[in-house]
Amino acid sequence: MAAALPRPHRFDVYVACGGLLGGLVLMALGLALRPADEPLVLLPGAWAVLPPLVVMSGCELLRRTAPRTALLTGTAALALDTVTQGSVATVLMFTDVVYAAVLYGPPASARRIPRITGLLTVAGTVVPYAVWRVPEALLIGVVIGAVAYGPAATGWIVRDHRDAAIAARLHADQTALLAEMDRREAVVAERARMARELHDMVANHLSAIAIHSTAALSIDDPKTSHEALGVIRENSVDGLAEMRRLIGILRDGGGDREPAAAPTLDGLDALVDGARANGLDVTLDIGTGTGRIPAPVELAAYRIVQESLTNALKHARPGPVTVVLARHDGPPVLDVEIGSPCGREDGPRAPGSGAGLVGMRERATLLGGTFTAGPHGGRWTVHASLPLAETEGHHGKDPEGDRP
């Protein structure tokens, strides 16, 4: 089964019809490029120019879909037109075929055609002049350059600009894609940061509320219920204040800063006092040599201690809870260690989601530090090492989910 011919572009159809009609009008008017008695004219007469004209019009139909075929066929038609009286329409259509072959043809053809036509132009200028030794012979090279090399060079320039424009559009699309990816990563990172802040600020108060409300419901003692309700109210008020501060940050849109009341190590005493009020036996030991601590490290250390005390309140057995902060030099790091009794007896407890340990590990990793959490010597130990200077981070191992 024969392959179907490619369907010509609509603009190419217009060009072919226009060229054919123009050539027919010139032929009807008797306008030709050469007189009939010129030695080069082997086929005189008005009708002799019609076959090359028709063939060249057909080549115009293929100028975009089959440019190399159109150029080879058009070259043969131009050669035939040369031995007739000639038609301006045929020559003009040939220049367009050369231009289209460079613009729409394969890259290899687009590079070769200007070179070949350039060599033909030089040869058409030098050889006739060397043979006939008359200045008029130079016009042959001028005609070849105008008919062949000029359109080929123009096609190459237009193609080069077109390729450059395509490359620029691709680069712009890639840049836009990278910008969108960066935007999405920034949104994800900001959501993760806000999730950590929300969990760390509110989970402690809600855990205390859950435990004491359970105790108030399960123990039929007015005094115990009154004490539990007092603790519940205190934690509710504090949790609501923390929530309002976080909502204020979200509405303000200041994503490049921490919450307005970002806690520091100076607030650990109040944090420990709150844990004691919730029923924990907490001992705080802050080394005297801690000195000046960068703000991000202070915030991370505070949140790690806060979440560890929350986990101890929810999961630990009754017993001493120790919080130790110490600074070590070479390289300078701040070690944070919280220990609490492993396991818990039957009694009120709050459910865990596993987000606490994940958030603590993320905080340490973002600062280039290490984080570990797990049972050690009958106690559940949380240890974080936070660099005080920019160092290479190491991923610590911690179990999935909250403590058992």
Salt bridges, closest charged atoms under 4 A:
ASP12 OD1 - ARG63 NH1 2.84
ASP12 OD1 - ARG64 NH2 3.50
GLU60 OE1 - ARG63 NE 3.63
ASP96 OD2 - ARG63 NE 2.77
ASP163 OD2 - ARG159 NE 3.98
ASP163 OD1 - ARG162 NE 3.68
GLU180 OE2 - ARG183 NH2 2.70
GLU180 OE2 - ARG184 NE 3.06
GLU190 OE2 - ARG193 NH2 3.03
GLU197 OE1 - ARG303 NH2 3.04
GLU197 OE2 - ARG363 NH2 3.12
ASP200 OD1 - HIS199 ND1 3.39
ASP200 OD2 - ARG363 NH2 2.84
GLU242 OE1 - ARG245 NH2 2.93
ASP252 OD2 - ARG257 NH2 2.86
GLU258 OE1 - ARG193 NH1 3.09
ASP273 OD1 - ARG276 NH1 3.33
GLU307 OE1 - HIS199 ND1 3.36
ASP329 OD1 - ARG327 NE 3.91
ASP335 OD2 - HIS328 NE2 3.10
ASP335 OD1 - HIS383 NE2 3.84
GLU345 OE2 - ARG317 NH1 3.60
GLU362 OE1 - ARG196 NH1 3.05
ASP398 OD1 - ARG361 NE 3.49
ASP402 OD2 - LYS314 NZ 3.53
